[in-house]
Amino acid sequence: MDNMERKYCNFTLSELSIFDFNFIFGVRTRALVESESYDKVAEIFMSPQHAKAFALMLMKDVEAYEKNFGVIQLEPLQEENNKG
């Protein structure tokens, strides 16, 4: 695990099929936001069962974060989605 590659991500997409979930992680800079594109960092495929377990784990972590540091605001994301 010490040689595991680490990446930063500030943009995600998800796709699904009957067999799996596909998560695309990327980075968007200010210039890329204006062109509505991103640089792909990683693409992860999971079974539906693993994706659900991951989602439950992530929600527990978000709840713990908000308990310790305050509510995570989504307004910038909502404003971005309302453009155009």
C-alpha positions in Angstrom: 0.0 0.0 0.0 2.9 2.4 0.5 3.5 2.6 -3.3 -0.1 3.3 -4.1 -0.6 6.2 -6.4 -2.6 9.1 -5.0 -4.7 11.6 -7.0 -6.8 14.6 -6.4 -10.3 14.8 -7.8 -12.8 17.7 -7.9 -15.1 16.3 -10.5 -17.0 13.0 -10.8 -19.3 11.3 -13.2 -21.1 8.0 -12.7 -22.6 5.6 -15.2 -24.4 2.3 -14.6 -25.5 -0.8 -16.3 -27.2 -3.9 -15.1 -23.8 -5.4 -14.3 -21.7 -2.6 -12.9 -21.2 1.0 -11.8 -18.6 3.1 -13.5 -17.2 6.1 -11.6 -15.1 8.6 -13.6 -12.9 10.9 -11.5 -11.3 14.0 -12.9 -10.0 17.5 -12.3 -11.6 20.6 -13.7 -9.8 23.9 -13.6 -11.4 27.3 -14.2 -10.5 27.2 -17.9 -11.9 23.6 -18.2 -15.2 24.6 -16.5 -15.8 27.3 -19.1 -15.2 24.7 -21.9 -17.3 22.1 -20.0 -14.5 19.5 -20.0 -12.2 17.9 -17.5 -9.0 15.9 -17.3 -9.7 12.3 -16.4 -7.7 11.0 -13.4 -9.1 7.6 -12.9 -12.0 5.3 -13.9 -13.3 2.7 -11.4 -15.7 -0.1 -12.0 -17.7 -1.7 -9.2 -20.4 -4.4 -8.9 -23.8 -3.0 -7.8 -23.3 -4.6 -4.4 -19.9 -3.0 -3.9 -21.2 0.4 -5.1 -24.0 0.3 -2.6 -21.6 -0.7 0.3 -19.3 2.1 -0.9 -22.2 4.6 -0.9 -23.2 3.7 2.6 -19.7 4.0 3.9 -19.3 7.3 2.2 -22.5 8.7 3.8 -21.3 7.6 7.2 -18.0 9.5 6.6 -19.9 12.6 5.4 -22.1 12.5 8.5 -19.0 12.2 10.7 -17.3 15.1 8.9 -20.4 17.3 9.3 -20.7 16.4 13.0 -17.0 17.5 13.5 -16.7 20.4 11.1 -20.2 21.6 10.1 -22.6 21.1 7.3 -21.0 20.8 3.8 -22.6 23.4 1.6 -23.5 22.4 -2.0 -24.5 25.9 -3.3 -21.5 26.3 -5.7 -22.3 23.0 -7.3 -26.0 23.9 -7.6 -25.1 27.2 -9.2 -22.8 25.5 -11.7 -25.6 23.0 -12.7 -28.0 25.9 -13.2 -25.8 27.7 -15.8 -27.0 27.6 -19.4 
